[in-house]
Amino acid sequence: MTIPELDGQTLIELEAMAEPDGLKAALVSVRAVLDELGVTEDDAVAESYTDMAANAR
């Protein structure tokens, strides 16, 4: 998908479902996938892409 307000940015949205007692393992899995993709902690943002687009308008 192309978001004109975020031109030039690549966004990845990664989700995982887990029960409360499985949250730690789910986060380990998510971080492993991000690591395989070459996404570092410095690349991560807490703001949603919809908020980023709205703020750019």
Residue frames as qw, qx, qy, qz and C-alpha x, y, z in Angstrom:
[[0.000, 0.892, 0.452, 0.000, 0.00, 0.00, 0.00],
 [0.402, 0.310, -0.014, 0.862, 1.19, 3.50, -0.70],
 [0.258, -0.823, -0.420, 0.281, 0.61, 6.27, 1.81],
 [0.412, 0.740, 0.075, 0.525, 1.41, 9.61, 0.15],
 [0.322, -0.904, 0.128, -0.252, 2.00, 11.39, 3.48],
 [0.716, -0.539, 0.426, 0.123, 4.69, 8.83, 4.36],
 [0.737, 0.655, -0.165, 0.006, 6.45, 8.89, 1.00],
 [0.395, 0.645, -0.599, 0.262, 9.78, 7.10, 1.08],
 [0.386, -0.417, 0.693, -0.443, 9.10, 5.18, 4.27],
 [0.573, 0.004, -0.794, -0.203, 8.77, 1.42, 4.50],
 [0.521, -0.358, 0.413, -0.656, 6.40, 0.22, 7.17],
 [0.465, -0.010, -0.884, -0.048, 6.01, -3.26, 8.63],
 [0.600, -0.371, 0.249, -0.664, 3.14, -4.13, 10.92],
 [0.470, 0.118, -0.872, 0.063, 3.72, -7.39, 12.75],
 [0.626, -0.399, 0.177, -0.646, 1.17, -8.85, 15.12],
 [0.362, 0.080, -0.921, 0.124, 1.02, -11.87, 17.38],
 [0.681, -0.479, -0.139, -0.535, -1.77, -13.32, 19.48],
 [0.438, 0.151, -0.791, 0.399, -0.92, -14.70, 22.89],
 [0.607, -0.671, -0.420, -0.064, -2.48, -15.50, 26.21],
 [0.243, -0.921, 0.223, -0.208, -1.10, -13.42, 29.09],
 [0.746, -0.499, 0.423, 0.124, 1.16, -16.26, 30.21],
 [0.796, 0.230, 0.383, 0.408, 2.54, -16.61, 26.67],
 [0.189, 0.979, 0.036, -0.065, 3.32, -12.94, 26.11],
 [0.351, -0.731, 0.505, 0.297, 7.05, -13.26, 26.76],
 [0.597, 0.005, 0.726, 0.340, 7.40, -16.09, 24.23],
 [0.462, 0.766, 0.437, 0.098, 5.31, -14.19, 21.69],
 [0.009, 0.971, -0.164, -0.174, 7.55, -11.13, 22.00],
 [0.490, -0.456, 0.655, 0.352, 10.63, -13.31, 21.54],
 [0.590, 0.360, 0.673, 0.265, 9.07, -14.66, 18.33],
 [0.287, 0.932, 0.222, -0.010, 8.18, -11.19, 17.04],
 [0.193, -0.869, 0.374, 0.261, 11.67, -9.91, 17.75],
 [0.599, -0.171, 0.701, 0.347, 13.17, -12.94, 15.97],
 [0.531, 0.637, 0.518, 0.212, 11.14, -12.19, 12.83],
 [0.091, 0.993, -0.017, -0.075, 12.13, -8.53, 12.94],
 [0.442, -0.642, 0.540, 0.318, 15.77, -9.56, 13.38],
 [0.640, 0.166, 0.671, 0.336, 15.54, -11.84, 10.32],
 [0.379, 0.827, 0.370, 0.188, 14.20, -8.86, 8.36],
 [0.527, 0.218, -0.082, 0.817, 17.05, -6.66, 9.54],
 [0.253, -0.791, -0.185, -0.525, 14.80, -4.41, 11.61],
 [0.447, 0.064, -0.589, 0.671, 16.57, -3.08, 14.70],
 [0.250, -0.653, -0.572, 0.428, 15.27, -1.44, 17.87],
 [0.138, -0.394, 0.076, 0.905, 16.37, 1.89, 16.36],
 [0.095, -0.134, -0.662, -0.732, 14.01, 1.31, 13.42],
 [0.194, -0.529, -0.825, 0.040, 10.96, 0.72, 15.59],
 [0.142, -0.278, 0.046, -0.949, 8.40, 3.42, 16.26],
 [0.087, 0.269, 0.827, -0.485, 5.62, 3.44, 18.82],
 [0.390, 0.412, 0.092, -0.818, 3.32, 5.62, 16.73],
 [0.652, 0.357, 0.669, 0.007, 0.87, 3.88, 14.39],
 [0.324, 0.086, 0.519, 0.786, 1.20, 4.53, 10.67],
 [0.007, -0.748, -0.586, -0.311, -2.31, 6.00, 10.63],
 [0.339, -0.866, -0.165, 0.327, -1.29, 8.54, 13.29],
 [0.475, -0.324, 0.349, 0.740, 1.93, 9.28, 11.40],
 [0.228, 0.408, 0.609, 0.641, -0.05, 9.99, 8.22],
 [0.166, -0.863, -0.469, -0.085, -2.58, 12.15, 10.07],
 [0.441, -0.744, -0.005, 0.502, 0.20, 14.16, 11.73],
 [0.442, -0.095, 0.457, 0.766, 1.86, 14.74, 8.34],
 [0.173, 0.675, 0.606, 0.385, -1.30, 16.35, 6.93]]
